[in-house]
């Protein structure tokens, strides 16, 4: 059971950019979408550092 304040982590998924040839990394404008059945979907957009 998830409680308010619980943190969900996923670790490092397969196919991370550093292990690809050529290497690929997140860049401003990229979107990440994570979903958990029965819980919902979260979308994050990468922003440029100020």
PDB file with SEQRES, HELIX, SHEET and CRYST1 records, atoms N, CA, C and O in Angstrom:
SEQRES   1 A   50  UNK UNK UNK UNK UNK UNK UNK UNK UNK UNK UNK UNK UNK          
SEQRES   2 A   50  UNK UNK UNK UNK UNK UNK UNK UNK UNK UNK UNK UNK UNK          
SEQRES   3 A   50  UNK UNK UNK UNK UNK UNK UNK UNK UNK UNK UNK UNK UNK          
SEQRES   4 A   50  UNK UNK UNK UNK UNK UNK UNK UNK UNK UNK UNK                  
HELIX    1 AA1 UNK A   17  UNK A   19  5                                   3    
SHEET    1 AA1 2 UNK A  31  UNK A  36  0                                        
SHEET    2 AA1 2 UNK A  40  UNK A  45 -1                                        
CRYST1    1.000    1.000    1.000  90.00  90.00  90.00 P 1           1          
ATOM      1  N   UNK A   1       0.840  -1.190   0.000  1.00  0.00           N  
ATOM      2  CA  UNK A   1       0.000   0.000   0.000  1.00  0.00           C  
ATOM      3  C   UNK A   1       0.873   1.237   0.000  1.00  0.00           C  
ATOM      4  O   UNK A   1       1.772   1.376   0.830  1.00  0.00           O  
ATOM      5  N   UNK A   2       0.605   2.134  -0.932  1.00  0.00           N  
ATOM      6  CA  UNK A   2       1.324   3.402  -0.961  1.00  0.00           C  
ATOM      7  C   UNK A   2       0.646   4.382  -0.024  1.00  0.00           C  
ATOM      8  O   UNK A   2      -0.581   4.459   0.039  1.00  0.00           O  
ATOM      9  N   UNK A   3       1.451   5.117   0.691  1.00  0.00           N  
ATOM     10  CA  UNK A   3       0.955   6.126   1.617  1.00  0.00           C  
ATOM     11  C   UNK A   3       1.413   7.498   1.140  1.00  0.00           C  
ATOM     12  O   UNK A   3       2.416   7.595   0.434  1.00  0.00           O  
ATOM     13  N   UNK A   4       0.698   8.568   1.512  1.00  0.00           N  
ATOM     14  CA  UNK A   4       1.142   9.910   1.139  1.00  0.00           C  
ATOM     15  C   UNK A   4       2.591  10.127   1.569  1.00  0.00           C  
ATOM     16  O   UNK A   4       2.962   9.834   2.706  1.00  0.00           O  
ATOM     17  N   UNK A   5       3.399  10.639   0.656  1.00  0.00           N  
ATOM     18  CA  UNK A   5       4.810  10.887   0.951  1.00  0.00           C  
ATOM     19  C   UNK A   5       5.733   9.753   0.540  1.00  0.00           C  
ATOM     20  O   UNK A   5       6.950   9.935   0.525  1.00  0.00           O  
ATOM     21  N   UNK A   6       5.181   8.567   0.201  1.00  0.00           N  
ATOM     22  CA  UNK A   6       6.022   7.459  -0.260  1.00  0.00           C  
ATOM     23  C   UNK A   6       6.735   7.859  -1.550  1.00  0.00           C  
ATOM     24  O   UNK A   6       6.180   8.594  -2.367  1.00  0.00           O  
ATOM     25  N   UNK A   7       7.941   7.382  -1.729  1.00  0.00           N  
ATOM     26  CA  UNK A   7       8.732   7.669  -2.917  1.00  0.00           C  
ATOM     27  C   UNK A   7       8.854   6.390  -3.734  1.00  0.00           C  
ATOM     28  O   UNK A   7       9.188   5.334  -3.197  1.00  0.00           O  
ATOM     29  N   UNK A   8       8.583   6.485  -5.027  1.00  0.00           N  
ATOM     30  CA  UNK A   8       8.698   5.341  -5.931  1.00  0.00           C  
ATOM     31  C   UNK A   8       9.938   5.560  -6.787  1.00  0.00           C  
ATOM     32  O   UNK A   8      10.041   6.575  -7.474  1.00  0.00           O  
ATOM     33  N   UNK A   9      10.877   4.622  -6.754  1.00  0.00           N  
ATOM     34  CA  UNK A   9      12.072   4.734  -7.585  1.00  0.00           C  
ATOM     35  C   UNK A   9      12.099   3.572  -8.563  1.00  0.00           C  
ATOM     36  O   UNK A   9      11.576   2.494  -8.279  1.00  0.00           O  
ATOM     37  N   UNK A  10      12.716   3.801  -9.722  1.00  0.00           N  
ATOM     38  CA  UNK A  10      12.742   2.754 -10.739  1.00  0.00           C  
ATOM     39  C   UNK A  10      14.146   2.230 -11.015  1.00  0.00           C  
ATOM     40  O   UNK A  10      14.305   1.250 -11.743  1.00  0.00           O  
ATOM     41  N   UNK A  11      15.162   2.865 -10.450  1.00  0.00           N  
ATOM     42  CA  UNK A  11      16.525   2.443 -10.754  1.00  0.00           C  
ATOM     43  C   UNK A  11      16.902   2.871 -12.156  1.00  0.00           C  
ATOM     44  O   UNK A  11      16.294   3.786 -12.711  1.00  0.00           O  
ATOM     45  N   UNK A  12      17.885   2.227 -12.727  1.00  0.00           N  
ATOM     46  CA  UNK A  12      18.342   2.562 -14.076  1.00  0.00           C  
ATOM     47  C   UNK A  12      17.729   1.574 -15.055  1.00  0.00           C  
ATOM     48  O   UNK A  12      18.018   0.379 -14.990  1.00  0.00           O  
ATOM     49  N   UNK A  13      16.880   2.060 -15.968  1.00  0.00           N  
ATOM     50  CA  UNK A  13      16.245   1.153 -16.918  1.00  0.00           C  
ATOM     51  C   UNK A  13      17.228   0.680 -17.982  1.00  0.00           C  
ATOM     52  O   UNK A  13      18.263   1.313 -18.188  1.00  0.00           O  
ATOM     53  N   UNK A  14      16.921  -0.421 -18.660  1.00  0.00           N  
ATOM     54  CA  UNK A  14      17.787  -0.876 -19.743  1.00  0.00           C  
ATOM     55  C   UNK A  14      17.804   0.152 -20.869  1.00  0.00           C  
ATOM     56  O   UNK A  14      16.835   0.882 -21.075  1.00  0.00           O  
ATOM     57  N   UNK A  15      18.905   0.196 -21.584  1.00  0.00           N  
ATOM     58  CA  UNK A  15      19.002   1.110 -22.714  1.00  0.00           C  
ATOM     59  C   UNK A  15      19.373   2.526 -22.333  1.00  0.00           C  
ATOM     60  O   UNK A  15      19.081   3.464 -23.075  1.00  0.00           O  
ATOM     61  N   UNK A  16      20.026   2.700 -21.166  1.00  0.00           N  
ATOM     62  CA  UNK A  16      20.412   4.054 -20.762  1.00  0.00           C  
ATOM     63  C   UNK A  16      21.358   4.653 -21.791  1.00  0.00           C  
ATOM     64  O   UNK A  16      22.135   3.934 -22.420  1.00  0.00           O  
ATOM     65  N   UNK A  17      21.294   5.969 -21.962  1.00  0.00           N  
ATOM     66  CA  UNK A  17      22.025   6.665 -23.016  1.00  0.00           C  
ATOM     67  C   UNK A  17      23.525   6.510 -22.988  1.00  0.00           C  
ATOM     68  O   UNK A  17      24.160   6.488 -24.042  1.00  0.00           O  
ATOM     69  N   UNK A  18      24.116   6.401 -21.794  1.00  0.00           N  
ATOM     70  CA  UNK A  18      25.570   6.324 -21.704  1.00  0.00           C  
ATOM     71  C   UNK A  18      26.102   5.031 -22.323  1.00  0.00           C  
ATOM     72  O   UNK A  18      27.233   4.994 -22.808  1.00  0.00           O  
ATOM     73  N   UNK A  19      25.287   3.968 -22.309  1.00  0.00           N  
ATOM     74  CA  UNK A  19      25.734   2.689 -22.849  1.00  0.00           C  
ATOM     75  C   UNK A  19      25.479   2.527 -24.337  1.00  0.00           C  
ATOM     76  O   UNK A  19      25.883   1.529 -24.933  1.00  0.00           O  
ATOM     77  N   UNK A  20      24.806   3.506 -24.944  1.00  0.00           N  
ATOM     78  CA  UNK A  20      24.518   3.430 -26.379  1.00  0.00           C  
ATOM     79  C   UNK A  20      25.695   3.943 -27.196  1.00  0.00           C  
ATOM     80  O   UNK A  20      26.526   4.702 -26.697  1.00  0.00           O  
ATOM     81  N   UNK A  21      25.757   3.529 -28.431  1.00  0.00           N  
ATOM     82  CA  UNK A  21      26.789   4.029 -29.337  1.00  0.00           C  
ATOM     83  C   UNK A  21      26.098   4.566 -30.579  1.00  0.00           C  
ATOM     84  O   UNK A  21      25.562   3.751 -31.330  1.00  0.00           O  
ATOM     85  N   UNK A  22      26.062   5.864 -30.866  1.00  0.00           N  
ATOM     86  CA  UNK A  22      26.648   6.919 -30.038  1.00  0.00           C  
ATOM     87  C   UNK A  22      25.824   7.129 -28.764  1.00  0.00           C  
ATOM     88  O   UNK A  22      24.644   6.782 -28.706  1.00  0.00           O  
ATOM     89  N   UNK A  23      26.472   7.703 -27.746  1.00  0.00           N  
ATOM     90  CA  UNK A  23      25.791   7.961 -26.483  1.00  0.00           C  
ATOM     91  C   UNK A  23      24.648   8.951 -26.697  1.00  0.00           C  
ATOM     92  O   UNK A  23      24.732   9.850 -27.533  1.00  0.00           O  
ATOM     93  N   UNK A  24      23.577   8.762 -25.920  1.00  0.00           N  
ATOM     94  CA  UNK A  24      22.417   9.661 -25.991  1.00  0.00           C  
ATOM     95  C   UNK A  24      22.061  10.102 -24.589  1.00  0.00           C  
ATOM     96  O   UNK A  24      22.058   9.301 -23.655  1.00  0.00           O  
ATOM     97  N   UNK A  25      21.766  11.365 -24.449  1.00  0.00           N  
ATOM     98  CA  UNK A  25      21.412  11.921 -23.148  1.00  0.00           C  
ATOM     99  C   UNK A  25      20.149  12.765 -23.282  1.00  0.00           C  
ATOM    100  O   UNK A  25      19.813  13.222 -24.375  1.00  0.00           O  
ATOM    101  N   UNK A  26      19.458  12.968 -22.173  1.00  0.00           N  
ATOM    102  CA  UNK A  26      18.287  13.834 -22.186  1.00  0.00           C  
ATOM    103  C   UNK A  26      18.716  15.253 -22.506  1.00  0.00           C  
ATOM    104  O   UNK A  26      19.793  15.698 -22.107  1.00  0.00           O  
ATOM    105  N   UNK A  27      17.853  15.964 -23.236  1.00  0.00           N  
ATOM    106  CA  UNK A  27      18.152  17.352 -23.587  1.00  0.00           C  
ATOM    107  C   UNK A  27      16.885  18.177 -23.384  1.00  0.00           C  
ATOM    108  O   UNK A  27      15.786  17.625 -23.340  1.00  0.00           O  
ATOM    109  N   UNK A  28      17.032  19.495 -23.259  1.00  0.00           N  
ATOM    110  CA  UNK A  28      15.857  20.342 -23.049  1.00  0.00           C  
ATOM    111  C   UNK A  28      14.775  20.061 -24.090  1.00  0.00           C  
ATOM    112  O   UNK A  28      15.051  19.969 -25.286  1.00  0.00           O  
ATOM    113  N   UNK A  29      13.557  19.929 -23.616  1.00  0.00           N  
ATOM    114  CA  UNK A  29      12.420  19.636 -24.489  1.00  0.00           C  
ATOM    115  C   UNK A  29      12.032  18.170 -24.505  1.00  0.00           C  
ATOM    116  O   UNK A  29      10.901  17.844 -24.867  1.00  0.00           O  
ATOM    117  N   UNK A  30      12.946  17.264 -24.120  1.00  0.00           N  
ATOM    118  CA  UNK A  30      12.609  15.838 -24.047  1.00  0.00           C  
ATOM    119  C   UNK A  30      11.541  15.631 -22.975  1.00  0.00           C  
ATOM    120  O   UNK A  30      11.524  16.320 -21.955  1.00  0.00           O  
ATOM    121  N   UNK A  31      10.649  14.667 -23.224  1.00  0.00           N  
ATOM    122  CA  UNK A  31       9.607  14.345 -22.249  1.00  0.00           C  
ATOM    123  C   UNK A  31       9.779  12.921 -21.763  1.00  0.00           C  
ATOM    124  O   UNK A  31      10.075  12.017 -22.545  1.00  0.00           O  
ATOM    125  N   UNK A  32       9.592  12.725 -20.465  1.00  0.00           N  
ATOM    126  CA  UNK A  32       9.624  11.395 -19.860  1.00  0.00           C  
ATOM    127  C   UNK A  32       8.227  11.112 -19.325  1.00  0.00           C  
ATOM    128  O   UNK A  32       7.634  11.952 -18.649  1.00  0.00           O  
ATOM    129  N   UNK A  33       7.705   9.931 -19.630  1.00  0.00           N  
ATOM    130  CA  UNK A  33       6.379   9.545 -19.179  1.00  0.00           C  
ATOM    131  C   UNK A  33       6.509   8.238 -18.412  1.00  0.00           C  
ATOM    132  O   UNK A  33       7.039   7.254 -18.929  1.00  0.00           O  
ATOM    133  N   UNK A  34       6.023   8.236 -17.179  1.00  0.00           N  
ATOM    134  CA  UNK A  34       6.082   7.045 -16.329  1.00  0.00           C  
ATOM    135  C   UNK A  34       4.663   6.750 -15.867  1.00  0.00           C  
ATOM    136  O   UNK A  34       3.963   7.645 -15.393  1.00  0.00           O  
ATOM    137  N   UNK A  35       4.233   5.496 -16.002  1.00  0.00           N  
ATOM    138  CA  UNK A  35       2.893   5.130 -15.570  1.00  0.00           C  
ATOM    139  C   UNK A  35       2.903   3.872 -14.727  1.00  0.00           C  
ATOM    140  O   UNK A  35       3.705   2.964 -14.942  1.00  0.00           O  
ATOM    141  N   UNK A  36       2.000   3.835 -13.766  1.00  0.00           N  
ATOM    142  CA  UNK A  36       1.818   2.656 -12.919  1.00  0.00           C  
ATOM    143  C   UNK A  36       0.335   2.307 -12.956  1.00  0.00           C  
ATOM    144  O   UNK A  36      -0.512   3.127 -12.604  1.00  0.00           O  
ATOM    145  N   UNK A  37       0.025   1.073 -13.387  1.00  0.00           N  
ATOM    146  CA  UNK A  37      -1.366   0.642 -13.453  1.00  0.00           C  
ATOM    147  C   UNK A  37      -2.051   0.857 -12.111  1.00  0.00           C  
ATOM    148  O   UNK A  37      -1.506   0.505 -11.065  1.00  0.00           O  
ATOM    149  N   UNK A  38      -3.236   1.429 -12.146  1.00  0.00           N  
ATOM    150  CA  UNK A  38      -4.008   1.645 -10.935  1.00  0.00           C  
ATOM    151  C   UNK A  38      -3.585   2.872 -10.145  1.00  0.00           C  
ATOM    152  O   UNK A  38      -4.240   3.229  -9.166  1.00  0.00           O  
ATOM    153  N   UNK A  39      -2.495   3.526 -10.555  1.00  0.00           N  
ATOM    154  CA  UNK A  39      -2.023   4.705  -9.820  1.00  0.00           C  
ATOM    155  C   UNK A  39      -2.102   5.954 -10.682  1.00  0.00           C  
ATOM    156  O   UNK A  39      -2.598   6.988 -10.233  1.00  0.00           O  
ATOM    157  N   UNK A  40      -1.618   5.870 -11.914  1.00  0.00           N  
ATOM    158  CA  UNK A  40      -1.684   7.027 -12.795  1.00  0.00           C  
ATOM    159  C   UNK A  40      -0.433   7.185 -13.620  1.00  0.00           C  
ATOM    160  O   UNK A  40       0.439   6.316 -13.636  1.00  0.00           O  
ATOM    161  N   UNK A  41      -0.355   8.316 -14.312  1.00  0.00           N  
ATOM    162  CA  UNK A  41       0.750   8.621 -15.211  1.00  0.00           C  
ATOM    163  C   UNK A  41       1.355   9.957 -14.805  1.00  0.00           C  
ATOM    164  O   UNK A  41       0.637  10.890 -14.446  1.00  0.00           O  
ATOM    165  N   UNK A  42       2.675  10.042 -14.862  1.00  0.00           N  
ATOM    166  CA  UNK A  42       3.396  11.280 -14.558  1.00  0.00           C  
ATOM    167  C   UNK A  42       4.244  11.634 -15.772  1.00  0.00           C  
ATOM    168  O   UNK A  42       4.937  10.777 -16.320  1.00  0.00           O  
ATOM    169  N   UNK A  43       4.189  12.888 -16.191  1.00  0.00           N  
ATOM    170  CA  UNK A  43       4.974  13.361 -17.326  1.00  0.00           C  
ATOM    171  C   UNK A  43       5.903  14.474 -16.861  1.00  0.00           C  
ATOM    172  O   UNK A  43       5.469  15.406 -16.185  1.00  0.00           O  
ATOM    173  N   UNK A  44       7.173  14.379 -17.221  1.00  0.00           N  
ATOM    174  CA  UNK A  44       8.167  15.403 -16.886  1.00  0.00           C  
ATOM    175  C   UNK A  44       8.818  15.880 -18.174  1.00  0.00           C  
ATOM    176  O   UNK A  44       9.100  15.078 -19.065  1.00  0.00           O  
ATOM    177  N   UNK A  45       9.056  17.174 -18.275  1.00  0.00           N  
ATOM    178  CA  UNK A  45       9.747  17.752 -19.421  1.00  0.00           C  
ATOM    179  C   UNK A  45      11.094  18.277 -18.962  1.00  0.00           C  
ATOM    180  O   UNK A  45      11.178  18.982 -17.956  1.00  0.00           O  
ATOM    181  N   UNK A  46      12.151  17.939 -19.694  1.00  0.00           N  
ATOM    182  CA  UNK A  46      13.504  18.381 -19.346  1.00  0.00           C  
ATOM    183  C   UNK A  46      13.637  19.864 -19.687  1.00  0.00           C  
ATOM    184  O   UNK A  46      13.277  20.293 -20.784  1.00  0.00           O  
ATOM    185  N   UNK A  47      14.162  20.648 -18.729  1.00  0.00           N  
ATOM    186  CA  UNK A  47      14.391  22.080 -18.916  1.00  0.00           C  
ATOM    187  C   UNK A  47      15.875  22.371 -18.928  1.00  0.00           C  
ATOM    188  O   UNK A  47      16.668  21.629 -18.347  1.00  0.00           O  
ATOM    189  N   UNK A  48      16.246  23.443 -19.583  1.00  0.00           N  
ATOM    190  CA  UNK A  48      17.647  23.889 -19.591  1.00  0.00           C  
ATOM    191  C   UNK A  48      17.981  24.475 -18.222  1.00  0.00           C  
ATOM    192  O   UNK A  48      17.159  25.171 -17.625  1.00  0.00           O  
ATOM    193  N   UNK A  49      19.187  24.193 -17.724  1.00  0.00           N  
ATOM    194  CA  UNK A  49      19.651  24.739 -16.451  1.00  0.00           C  
ATOM    195  C   UNK A  49      19.823  26.249 -16.596  1.00  0.00           C  
ATOM    196  O   UNK A  49      20.299  26.732 -17.623  1.00  0.00           O  
ATOM    197  N   UNK A  50      19.433  26.984 -15.564  1.00  0.00           N  
ATOM    198  CA  UNK A  50      19.557  28.452 -15.610  1.00  0.00           C  
ATOM    199  C   UNK A  50      20.968  28.902 -15.369  1.00  0.00           C  
ATOM    200  O   UNK A  50      21.242  30.102 -15.375  1.00  0.00           O  
TER     201      UNK A  50                                                      
END                                                                             
